Amino acid sequence: MSKPTADWEKVGTRFYRKVQLYTAVFDQDLELENYLVAGAPYSGALALYRDEEKVHAYRGSRAAKPSIDWDKGSIKGLGWSEDEKLLVVTEDGTVRCYYDLQGDFVPFTLGHGAEEHGVKACRFWSNGFVALLNNNHLISVARYDEPRPKLLAIPPEGEIHSWTLIPPAYTLSRSVEVLLSTDKTIYVVDASDSEDRNYSEGPFVHMSVSPNGKFVALYTKYGKLWVVGSDFQETLNEYDSRSKTMPKDMQWCGNNAVALAWEDEIHLVTQGAATKYYYDGWVHLIPDVDGIRVFTNDVCEFLQRVPDVTEETFRIGSTSPASILLDAVDQLERKSPKADDNIQLIRPNLSEAVDACVKAAGHEFSIHWQKQLLKAASFGKSVLDLYNSDEFVEMCETLRVLNAARFYEIGLPLSYEQYQRLTPEKLIERLINRHEYLLALRVSEYLRLPSDRIYVNWASQKVRQSTEDEDSICRLIVQKLNNKPGVSFEEIARSAYEEGRVRLATELLNYEPRAGKQVPLLLSMKEDTIALDKAIESGDTDLVYHVLLHLKKKLPLAPFFRTINSRPMAMALVESSAIDQDRELLKDLYYQDDRRLDGSNLLLSEALSQEHPQARLDKIKLASRLLQDSKENAFQLKMLDEAARLLRMQEHFDKDLHTDASPAGGRTSGPSFHQRHALRAAEIIHVKRALKVQSEFKVPEKTYWWVRLRALVSARHWNELEEVGKARKSPIGWEPFFNEVLGAGNTRLASTFVPKCTGLSPRERVEMWVKCGMVGKAGEEALRAKDVECLRELREKAAGSTLGEIDRMIAQLEPRRR
Amino acid sequence: MAPHAALNTQDIAEKARRDLLQLLEGVRGKKNLVLEKSLADTLSLIVKTSTLREYGVDKFYFLENDNVDSSQRNVVFLARGEKAKTVIAIAEQINHLRRNGQVDHEFSIFWIPRRTLVSNQILEEAGVLGEVNIAEYPLYFIPLADDLLSMELDDAFSDLYLRRDPTATFLAAKALMLMQQRHGLFPRIIGKGDNAKRLADLLLRMRSEVTAGDDSYSNGASSLGLTPSSSIESLIIIDREVDLPTVLLTQLTYEGLIDEIFGIKANQTEVDSSIVGATPAQAPQVSSASSSTPALKRKIQLDSSDALYSTLQDSNFAIVGSLLNKVARRLQSSYESRHVASKSTAELREFVAKLPGYQAEQASLKIHTALAEEIIKHTRSDIFSRILEVQQNLAAGADPTSQHDSIDELISRALPLPTVLRLLCLESCVSGGLKRSDLETFKRAILHGYGHQHLLTLSALEKLGLLTMQAVNESEPDDIAYVFSGYAPLSVRLVQCILQKQYLASLGTSRAAAAATPQPQSAAQGWRPFEDVVKQVKGATFDEAQTGEEKAVRARQTLNGSGGGESGKTVVVFFLGGVCRAEVAALRFVAKRLKEEGVGRRVVIATTGMVSGDGVVGAAIEKKTFGGA
């Protein structure tokens, strides 16, 4: 086995390594130099595009089956998202988002003038892209599930030599920033601003932002490479390529080195040093988070800085504990006692050495060295008394998964770091996209992850492609998927439906346990009433509304009403929403349903919103007509008529009373107040009319008295009140008169009512007198009741002459006692 | 499989806060925030205005006012997405801004608590769906106190019982489902009422759907959530419809009376500053630029941050005076202690350190004294005592007709309509409806007294089942609740049927007492031995046990140790359709009793929203009048 350091190259102070991933990648006759190549992040799929006919999707190692036939015009942008969606942007601003690797896509357009001016180029980041138009306008799309193309700030006119972007995750503003090299300077453009960075060293023919967004590499026309901070505050590195020809590509290799690519040559530039790699054919660079994938017709290589632990372990002459531990295993295999010497040597650092070996194994692509390192770790572990093996076990699992994914037939050459960032769940998704169901299942079982997506995707695929008859497909799917948790039969059914297999879709849908899930598909299958029932069953009112809106648009009124009639929840929701939005519908509904009272009430409420008295009367009339010959609503009808009469009467009164300036005059609102208002006014001016109102509306005697009392008090008509007080009897008694008048502050008048309250106890009357401030009178009351106690209490309150009076009264009562 | 986390209301508040701020952070730069009026108070429970400003919110607008302008490029709408009306309003305002403005606006909508299909459909039809960024703000429960969770759905009552729109039930199920996902399945779901039954059914259905794997739930925690909870003992669901009289009665606790007289929204009450004095340092107004609240009103925070208030809130108002006095005297004496000459510097320092506390307490004392005085003005009025008398007579089961004169008089004296309606509805509720002639007389009196538009009000009350005509020969199903002893809220009695069996049996009829032989008090017995009594209360009765997969259950049992499971567990009491403050007080009392008895259960009350009697009849009251031109 060749030493792992064989492919190492020292650049500056650090080692870089080239790992050969695959050989014989492309056909030998494929002229790679004529192709545009785009690769998905985390060692994902490749897309190749040559002329205006075909886009090829490649996996890491071999061509994926379907090439996409292209007939949409010139492609100006080709890129991938993190989750392996392929984005194809054409000159006229049409974007197609291929969401699986099978050629299914969602289209959208850029707008913002893309059609008129034409797209010039696109730059992509993990989940969005920016398109540059021929008029230098920039349009950004930040997500693909609901794409919303946004126009960025307008940059200046002029030729753009090169451009790139900083992904939103790495900018201060959290929105994408575009770097444009125009003239000699660089503009930074975001959603709201286009800012000149005042450079004079341009024009720059290449610009590239490091994977962590912290650095920008600039390549000048004169062959110089600059590395600056992405805030453009300081220059971190400078390199002169001394090349007359322009490199055709420049990309970051991790965050510490920049790779310049000429046709068959790569310069790897890092802090103050550079190294050169030569190839047999045209090279393409596909940058990733921790390195670069290099493609030629023959090979696919991964170029990266040697990870720290790996360097420590393998560097020639390294004396790190890990490297000694590794050597110990070697000695052990040779049955040499030096193995133990080694262990004793690193005894104090043994657990550290084990950790390092485990980590180094992760970074290793060669299975031999993975094993070797794990063996070393295992050996070291066995010597230690206490060691937590979780990481070791986890690494073994991870490596097994990684090696399976790297296998050339699968073609996902993930590095350990890429795998950590991608997450196992996403890896499984990628496997599903590649239709590697078996491996996906194995991986998810091995890593204890949910496997429902795999089953669903497999079944959907089956439904689409199988040539068997529908019954056997259904049987096969149900047999395999039943009792698997989380499986969405709805999704499978949808695939079947989209494939035109309606019967199969219906069949499959029956296995979906979630009622709500079935609704949208049922609607598109035109199974409206089943959809409605399922929506109701789910209890989700939103779903029910959704179906109802759909039905209302589709059906004529009568069948619509028939449909909801037998479903109380649907009925309630229709009523509830129609009251705000569609009262006419509600009227029809009530009419068809013969719900007269509801219909009448609806009209009454409409009457309330009318401005003109006549319009109101008309509505009320309509409302009462609805109730005309129904017996149970007789009372309602009577009241409606009353309301109408009152409205009419109110009009008359308004005419007569517009000069009335009673204090409450301004507050009148509604017939009831007018009614009282009328009564009150009538009391003063039109006694007859008031009596008429009272009799006409059968206002009870007591109420009438109360109303009159409060009206008179609030209008401060004391004389009238005195007149009223002359009556012999009041149906509400006289106490209310006393209270109300007293409450209004007229103690004198209030006191006149005290003697009339014959129904009360003397004590209470005494209290009333006192409230009026008439202690003397109170005393008389007490005297009449022969209540000495009470008099004594009163004596406390009395003053001046009253005091004498009270004393006299007490004296009057006291002697008799003696 | 770690044991489930105990139910902690603080976590819920914190999560709500974080979620909102995260959403706001997603909209870069300054933004104008347009929100539904009803959400303003809710929001104030979650996050301070100043924090919102830190997150770039420039101005606040109410959706209802339709006055958002183009002063900021970013416009954020925050609204409940369940009602088409709201969605339409938002769509209109967006279109309006787009037509008018020279500004190229950036619109965002945060739907509470979820994005609905209907909202998508409406926005699409209005042509704005492609123009807005839409996100969900999954706000379900908001803690009002550490044992009180509310969904703050203001319309829940009228939606559920007037319009028969079960949206609130569904949202409640979602909310409880989330709780189950965090804390484990409610080992038992017990409840009363038709809607409550529906809610329980939904919970069971959702559980089976989660097992079937729904994207929205499968966030890793689902596997944990699907075993019976180790921290929650049971869920008791009480349908508001089961016990309407309780809300109709005047609440007589301190908090209840504040609610009755001034109204409490989102733990705040607004009181005339002539009563409590102006706000000491006029804090920047929370409300929007458009709000025209005059400075004459002062907002008072009513929650556990005010130590004095927490001692007062659930007390009967009758003793609040003496409690206040005691505090005043204590403060007085500790204040005066500073004059004592023989004070060491250490003592002095100690005193100074305590000073801010004293001052806060002093301020709080001043406010509550003023409030209590104002409340006394009300409670001493002859109208108040008349109302109370009628209520108590009705609740005590006196012949309702004997109260008619009083009600008549109160109508004639033009009391606020809700007050009168509450009395009438109470009578109808406790005596199974009114006689036709009585009903018509009262109706006429109300129409004459308050306007004929209230024909609609009365219709609505009938629909709500609050005001009904007596059906001949029908037994009076609700009556049973009032034979226990004096008056106690039926809703709370129902909870006691489950939690405090022995106590209740000792009060109750001999039949129940005989059945309740000393047994460990545990929800595990469900309604027993009160099934017969409970059956006579309106609505469905149910009792469902939720078990997990047997293996998982056993694993958990071994983990937790078999014993000691009962004590320290939480019982969640969910009021569908709302709960009033007096009931909360009563339940807290029950919880305290349980603690004293050594049954260390914790009671957490959850609800769709706080209600009061005025609110309940208010759902029916027609707001428009015939004079409103």
Interface residues (C-beta under 8 A of the other chain):
Chain A: E146 R148 L151 S173 R174 S175 A191 S192 P450 D452 P485 G486 V487 S488 P513 R514 A515 G516 K517 S538 G539 D540 T541 D542 L543 Y545 H546 L549 P568 M569 A572 L573 E575 S576 S577 I579 D580 Q581 L597 N601 L604 S605 A607 L608 S609 E611 H612 R616 F635 Q636 M639 L640 E642 A643 L646 L647 T668 S669 G670 P671 S672 F673 H674 Q675 F697 K698 V699 P700 K702 T703 W706 V707 R710 I732 N739
Chain B: E25 R28 G29 R73 E82 K83 A84 K85 I88 D104 R114 T116 L117 V118 Q121 G130 E131 N133 I134 D159 R163 R164 D165 P166 T167 T169 F170 A173 R198 D201 L202 R205 S208 E209 T211 A212 G213 D214 S218 D382 D408 E409 I411 S412 R413 A414 E440 K443 R444 A445 L447 H448 G449 Y450 G451 H452 Q453 L455 L456 S459 E622 K624 T625 F626 G627 G628 A629
